[in-house]
Amino acid sequence: MKRRTHPLEAIAAWLLALVWLAPLAYAFWSAFHPAAYAASFSLSAPWTLENFVRAWNQAPFGRYYLNTILLVLMVLAGQLVLSTLAAYAFARFTFKGSGIAFALVLLQLMIMPDVLIVENYRAISALGLLDTIPAIALPYLASAFAIFLLRQTFKSIPQELVEAARVEGAGPLQILWRVYVPLARPTYVAFGLVSISYHWNNFLWPLIVTNSVGSRPLTVGLAVFGAPETGVDWSIITAATVMTMAPLLIAFLLFQRQFVQSFMRAGIR
Amino acid sequence: MTDQTAIPPVASREPKSHAWWNAVNAWLLLLPAAVLLAAFTHYPIIATIRHSFFIARRSGGELFVGFDNYRAMFEDAIFWKALTNNFWFALGTVPTSMALALLMALWVNRNMRGRGFLRLAYFTPTVLPMIAVANIWLFFYTPDYGLLDQLRGLIGLPGWNWLGDPSTVMGCLIVMVIWKEAGFFMIFYLAALQQLSPDLEEAAAVEGAGRWYTFRRITFPLLMPTTLFVAINAVINSFKLVDHLVIMTKGGPSNASSLLLYYIYEVAFTFQDAAYAATLTVVLLVVLSTLALIKFGYLDRRIHYQ
């Protein structure tokens, strides 16, 4: 039996929780009420969807949604395929140079593409890919983090299962597909959730390599839309902000446990 | 953490004669990831260092200038300003958000009513895009009309341009980032707390140790590896967090809120000086590698199971 919590402590915990939710609650308040109530709170304030309608009509948010979804799926698919193959090589093959190769992969954990913006911009521009969705995705497709996590998982898979598959005549790729991949499912889910959240929210690199509606993800679209020069109403900007974060927020509320556990699993290496 | 040794390789049925075939298989599996890593991590690192020794000629082409870019950087007041800002930003955000994170984890780990809700409330800011967070907080800090000034108005204080004044801008951004990050660090403490044996706390209770005493002498020391791990990750992270500057302050007023990565972005894409941006990036690479070396080398060896 754990000791009972002191009532004062419980009150403090709840107060902190309310303070922590307040900024978000405020954003929702302002997004669902007329501009006149953006900063004055009254229970009689009328609810409205007008802000969302106007935000949606003033900027191509539909297109931004599509771009972000394409980007997130492209990055995730690339990361899963590439890191599965690489992690398999590191986990179950002995070959010369594997130690150095793995160290070179891990280098990306300390120096992520996020800080190499100058040279990566040069490279993307040389490839003629500026202002496209693949330009945003390319530097992130090979993920040291995913390779690391999957290698760890693959190494823990019992050798007997591999032997059994081999006796049945399975080749290396069949063994990977039939034994390793299914057993590593929890790792895939954990990495997937972290990757989706990261790339849904990513901003600086997409800002640098995109400059048109056709390729801008939601975050960049929101920044362009909300820039002070545009003189858009505060309530409408908040509505756009809510639209930007809503899909991820809803997913988080629905799969709260998986999210927290994924971030935990991914963070502790 | 434990690397199994001597795993029979998958591809070799007759290990000795087929060692090369094994290696070919492995490299083929590695190839796609290796190409992309080389193109977007290894090559850019080398190119960054190389470009920091050149300047672009107006006629096109480049000119080797030795350490001139570095000399210019050491005389650049904005560079020093951004670097010191990074220091204060880390000092302002990391200890406070970690202390809050520990407190949150202790509460959520407890048998408290509504702990699911508490965990949800604390963790939610973590899943939000920084750019959305910046938009929301921008409104709190807006002069006169914003929430903070309205609260000041209630007690008769005049409005204040929070983000427009060099003396308050950094503090405002620090508060926002603490709010964004604390819940993320909480889960590491939570994971560590769940590993601790409940017997320890029980034993302490049987011995009549108070709650504060138990925390200070038992729980906190056992959490030390987590604390160091989170601390170093948090510092590394503080060098990458610049999204909010783009819409909140653009590094201003008079560079009071600029950070190194933001300054790199400005130099490269607003002032179009790629050579100088490369020089600044070298500094950031040195900082990040140093932190990583501390993390992988020194800490990993020292903290475990002391």
Contacts between the chains, C-beta under 8 A, distances in Angstrom:
chain1	res1	chain2	res2	distance
A	2	B	110	6.8
A	2	B	111	4.7
A	2	B	198	7.0
A	2	B	201	7.3
A	3	B	201	7.6
A	3	B	205	6.1
A	3	B	211	7.3
A	4	B	111	7.7
A	5	B	110	5.4
A	5	B	111	7.1
A	5	B	112	5.1
A	9	B	107	7.2
A	10	B	112	5.9
A	10	B	113	7.2
A	13	B	107	4.2
A	13	B	112	6.6
A	13	B	118	5.8
A	14	B	114	7.4
A	14	B	118	7.3
A	16	B	100	7.8
A	16	B	103	7.7
A	16	B	104	7.2
A	16	B	107	8.0
A	16	B	122	7.6
A	17	B	117	6.9
A	17	B	118	5.0
A	17	B	121	3.7
A	17	B	122	6.6
A	18	B	121	7.5
A	20	B	121	4.9
A	20	B	122	5.7
A	20	B	124	7.3
A	20	B	125	7.0
A	20	B	179	7.0
A	20	B	183	7.3
A	21	B	121	5.0
A	21	B	124	7.0
A	23	B	125	7.8
A	23	B	133	7.8
A	23	B	136	5.3
A	23	B	137	6.8
A	23	B	140	7.4
A	23	B	179	6.9
A	24	B	124	6.4
A	24	B	125	7.6
A	24	B	128	7.7
A	24	B	136	7.5
A	26	B	136	6.9
A	26	B	139	7.9
A	26	B	147	7.2
A	27	B	132	8.0
A	27	B	136	4.8
A	30	B	139	7.5
A	38	B	139	8.0
A	39	B	145	6.4
A	39	B	146	7.6
A	39	B	147	6.5
A	39	B	150	6.0
A	81	B	32	7.7
A	82	B	32	5.0
A	82	B	33	4.3
A	82	B	36	6.9
A	83	B	33	6.5
A	85	B	29	4.4
A	85	B	30	7.3
A	85	B	32	6.6
A	85	B	33	6.8
A	86	B	29	6.4
A	86	B	30	5.2
A	86	B	32	7.8
A	86	B	33	4.1
A	86	B	34	7.5
A	88	B	29	5.7
A	89	B	25	7.8
A	89	B	26	4.3
A	89	B	27	7.5
A	89	B	29	3.9
A	89	B	30	4.8
A	90	B	30	7.9
A	91	B	7	7.9
A	92	B	7	6.4
A	92	B	9	6.5
A	92	B	10	4.6
A	93	B	9	5.3
A	93	B	10	6.6
A	93	B	11	6.6
A	93	B	22	5.9
A	93	B	23	7.6
A	93	B	25	6.5
A	93	B	26	3.8
A	93	B	29	7.5
A	94	B	7	7.8
A	94	B	9	5.0
A	94	B	22	6.9
A	95	B	22	6.1
A	95	B	23	3.9
A	95	B	26	4.4
A	95	B	27	7.1
A	96	B	23	6.3
A	98	B	26	7.1
A	101	B	30	6.5
A	101	B	34	7.3
A	104	B	37	7.2
A	104	B	42	6.8
A	105	B	33	7.5
A	105	B	37	6.4
A	107	B	41	6.5
A	107	B	42	7.2
A	107	B	45	7.9
A	108	B	37	6.2
A	108	B	41	4.8
A	109	B	292	7.4
A	110	B	236	7.7
A	110	B	288	5.6
A	110	B	289	6.1
A	110	B	291	7.6
A	110	B	292	3.4
A	111	B	41	6.7
A	111	B	45	6.3
A	111	B	285	6.1
A	111	B	288	5.7
A	111	B	289	7.0
A	111	B	292	8.0
A	112	B	240	7.3
A	113	B	40	5.6
A	113	B	41	6.7
A	114	B	240	5.4
A	114	B	261	7.9
A	115	B	239	7.7
A	115	B	240	6.6
A	115	B	261	6.3
A	115	B	264	8.0
A	115	B	281	6.9
A	115	B	284	5.6
A	115	B	285	7.2
A	115	B	288	6.8
A	116	B	40	7.3
A	116	B	41	7.1
A	116	B	44	4.2
A	116	B	45	7.0
A	116	B	48	6.9
A	116	B	281	7.2
A	117	B	264	7.0
A	117	B	265	6.5
A	117	B	268	6.8
A	118	B	48	6.8
A	118	B	51	7.9
A	118	B	264	6.8
A	118	B	268	4.8
A	118	B	274	6.0
A	118	B	277	4.6
A	118	B	278	5.8
A	118	B	281	5.7
A	119	B	43	7.5
A	119	B	44	3.6
A	119	B	45	8.0
A	119	B	47	4.7
A	119	B	48	5.3
A	119	B	51	7.5
A	119	B	278	7.4
A	119	B	281	7.8
A	120	B	40	5.9
A	120	B	44	5.6
A	121	B	268	7.2
A	121	B	269	7.8
A	122	B	47	7.4
A	122	B	274	7.3
A	123	B	39	6.6
A	123	B	40	7.0
A	123	B	43	7.5
A	123	B	44	6.9
A	138	B	36	7.3
A	138	B	40	6.5
A	139	B	40	4.0
A	139	B	41	7.9
A	141	B	36	5.3
A	142	B	32	7.6
A	142	B	33	4.3
A	142	B	34	7.7
A	142	B	35	7.9
A	142	B	36	3.7
A	142	B	37	4.6
A	142	B	40	7.3
A	142	B	41	7.9
A	144	B	37	7.3
A	144	B	41	8.0
A	147	B	33	6.6
A	155	B	3	6.9
A	155	B	4	5.8
A	155	B	7	7.5
A	159	B	7	6.7
A	159	B	8	7.0
A	162	B	10	6.5
A	166	B	10	7.7
A	172	B	10	5.1
A	172	B	11	4.9
A	172	B	25	6.1
A	175	B	10	6.0
A	197	B	127	5.7
A	200	B	129	6.9
A	201	B	128	7.3
A	201	B	129	3.7
A	201	B	130	6.5
A	201	B	131	7.6
A	203	B	129	6.8
A	203	B	130	6.3
A	203	B	131	4.9
A	203	B	243	4.3
A	203	B	246	7.4
A	204	B	242	6.4
A	204	B	243	5.8
A	204	B	246	7.3
A	204	B	261	7.8
A	204	B	265	6.7
A	207	B	246	6.8
A	208	B	265	7.3
A	208	B	269	6.2
A	218	B	129	7.9
A	219	B	129	5.2
A	219	B	131	4.7
A	219	B	132	7.7
A	219	B	243	7.9
A	222	B	131	5.9
A	222	B	132	6.9
A	222	B	135	7.0
A	223	B	131	5.6
A	223	B	246	6.4
A	223	B	247	5.3
A	226	B	135	5.6
A	226	B	247	6.6
A	227	B	247	7.2
A	234	B	139	6.3
A	237	B	135	6.3
A	238	B	135	7.3
A	238	B	136	7.3
A	238	B	139	7.4
A	241	B	132	4.7
A	241	B	135	4.6
A	241	B	136	6.3
A	244	B	129	6.2
A	244	B	131	7.5
A	244	B	132	5.3
A	245	B	127	8.0
A	245	B	128	5.1
A	245	B	129	5.9
A	245	B	132	4.6
A	248	B	127	5.5
A	248	B	128	7.5
A	248	B	129	7.7
A	249	B	124	7.5
A	249	B	127	6.5
A	249	B	128	7.2
A	252	B	124	7.1
A	252	B	127	4.7
A	253	B	120	7.6
A	256	B	116	7.9
A	256	B	119	7.9
A	256	B	120	6.1
A	259	B	123	7.8
A	259	B	127	6.8
A	260	B	119	6.9
A	260	B	123	6.2
A	260	B	187	5.9
A	263	B	126	7.2
A	263	B	184	7.1
A	263	B	187	5.6
A	264	B	187	5.0
A	264	B	188	7.3
A	264	B	190	7.3
A	264	B	191	4.9
A	267	B	187	6.9
A	267	B	188	5.8
A	267	B	191	7.9
A	267	B	233	8.0
A	268	B	188	6.8
A	268	B	191	5.9
